[in-house]
């Protein structure tokens, strides 16, 4: 009985150690691509957040609060600057800051980079696992958003 308790204790400690070792404190989802139209185009640039409703693959939209609802997530559009646009992306009550950056690459091309950062510094191992699983859902939703943006901006 003594060896069973000791073995179970070691297994639990190793499981918790594994969680903290392999699930990072900061989960970063990022990528980049070249789009067909200029980032500086006044009506068609990807940083023009007032036109996102034309290409965003949302299920429903709340135009008053600039909020897009997707299959498993929600995006609150916050603001846009000269070369970037920021949003809050929420999946399963896990919030992340989503930033789109665009650089004009000449010849009516735009280099677009997106970065989504989830702070995962919680003490609870269950919270860390939950945030990691939410990041995987977030990654799938982001792929759909990026694909829709690319389709719209290359036409």
ChimeraX attribute file (.defattr): number of C-alpha atoms within 10 A of each C-alpha:
attribute: neighborCount
match mode: 1-to-1
recipient: residues
	/A:1	6
	/A:2	6
	/A:3	8
	/A:4	9
	/A:5	10
	/A:6	11
	/A:7	12
	/A:8	11
	/A:9	12
	/A:10	12
	/A:11	12
	/A:12	12
	/A:13	11
	/A:14	12
	/A:15	13
	/A:16	14
	/A:17	12
	/A:18	12
	/A:19	15
	/A:20	17
	/A:21	10
	/A:22	8
	/A:23	16
	/A:24	15
	/A:25	14
	/A:26	12
	/A:27	17
	/A:28	17
	/A:29	17
	/A:30	15
	/A:31	14
	/A:32	14
	/A:33	12
	/A:34	17
	/A:35	24
	/A:36	17
	/A:37	23
	/A:38	22
	/A:39	27
	/A:40	19
	/A:41	13
	/A:42	10
	/A:43	12
	/A:44	16
	/A:45	19
	/A:46	29
	/A:47	25
	/A:48	19
	/A:49	18
	/A:50	13
	/A:51	13
	/A:52	17
	/A:53	14
	/A:54	11
	/A:55	17
	/A:56	19
	/A:57	19
	/A:58	18
	/A:59	11
	/A:60	12
	/A:61	16
	/A:62	10
	/A:63	10
	/A:64	6
	/A:65	10
	/A:66	17
	/A:67	20
	/A:68	21
	/A:69	17
	/A:70	18
	/A:71	11
	/A:72	14
	/A:73	20
	/A:74	23
	/A:75	21
	/A:76	18
	/A:77	19
	/A:78	15
	/A:79	14
	/A:80	17
	/A:81	10
	/A:82	12
	/A:83	15
	/A:84	18
	/A:85	20
	/A:86	21
	/A:87	20
	/A:88	17
	/A:89	25
	/A:90	20
	/A:91	21
	/A:92	15
	/A:93	12
	/A:94	19
	/A:95	20
	/A:96	22
	/A:97	18
	/A:98	24
	/A:99	20
	/A:100	20
	/A:101	21
	/A:102	25
	/A:103	17
	/A:104	19
	/A:105	16
	/A:106	11
	/A:107	9
	/A:108	13
	/A:109	18
	/A:110	24
	/A:111	18
	/A:112	23
	/A:113	17
	/A:114	19
	/A:115	17
	/A:116	23
	/A:117	18
	/A:118	21
	/A:119	16
	/A:120	19
	/A:121	16
	/A:122	11
	/A:123	9
	/A:124	13
	/A:125	17
	/A:126	12
	/A:127	14
	/A:128	20
	/A:129	15
	/A:130	15
	/A:131	24
	/A:132	19
	/A:133	15
	/A:134	20
	/A:135	24
	/A:136	13
	/A:137	15
	/A:138	22
	/A:139	16
	/A:140	11
	/A:141	20
	/A:142	21
	/A:143	12
	/A:144	15
	/A:145	17
	/A:146	20
	/A:147	14
	/A:148	15
	/A:149	18
	/A:150	19
	/A:151	13
	/A:152	17
	/A:153	19
	/A:154	13
	/A:155	8
